[in-house]
Amino acid sequence: MRVFLVLLISLFSTNSFAGYKQAIDFYNKKQFRQSIVEFKKVAKNDKFDQDERNNSMYNLAVIYDNGLGIPTNKNEALKWYKLASENNHKIAQFNLGWIYYHGENTEKNNFEAFKFYKKSALQGYSKAQFNLGILYFLGEGTLKDYVEAYKWFKISSLNGVKESLNFIQKVKPLLHQEELVKSEELVKNWVEERHTK
């Protein structure tokens, strides 16, 4: 399942302009064509807050991807997902991973899927962490690695992905004791690094 429109307005931004808020207002009123115009203005203008620009790129991708008020345009969606991803938008990276893994309007490419899931997972996006665990578990887009699979399933479970618990139970018996200890240590380090920042 892909994630849909980011509707959060940055309340703490000191450099917030009306364009992003106006685009969100148009979107909420289902005036999608007008929201596209405003999102594009924000996405293409470096005078706007970087988070608003990134969210605008992502929102454009979602609108085109789902045909919200306009015909679906997967090529345009892919373009905007890539732009948002280049700016480290973790949900855009997740969606690109999904697109490449499933070959949606592009050639299926597990290596690209792995790359984008990993970028998103490293930024803490729990669904990407789970999917990265799947790719390590299956050896798709990367070498099969049960230690890494266990690590990412465990991390995603700590971040609320319930499906991870089933996969933890599947991969745990495949690990030798020293591998399990290593994987648990990797999880512990991950958690500690995130809590000390």
Protein Blocks (a to p, Z undefined) as FASTA:
>chain_A
ZZdddfbdcfkbckbcfklmmmmmmmmnopaklmmmmmmmmmmmckbcfklmmmmmmmmm
mmmmnogoiacdfklmmmmmmmmmmnopaklmmmmmmmmmnopoiacdfklmmmmmmmmm
mnopaklmmmmmmmmmnopoiacdfklmmmmmmmmmmnopaklmmmmmmmmmmpcfklmm
mmmmmmmmmmmmmmmZZ
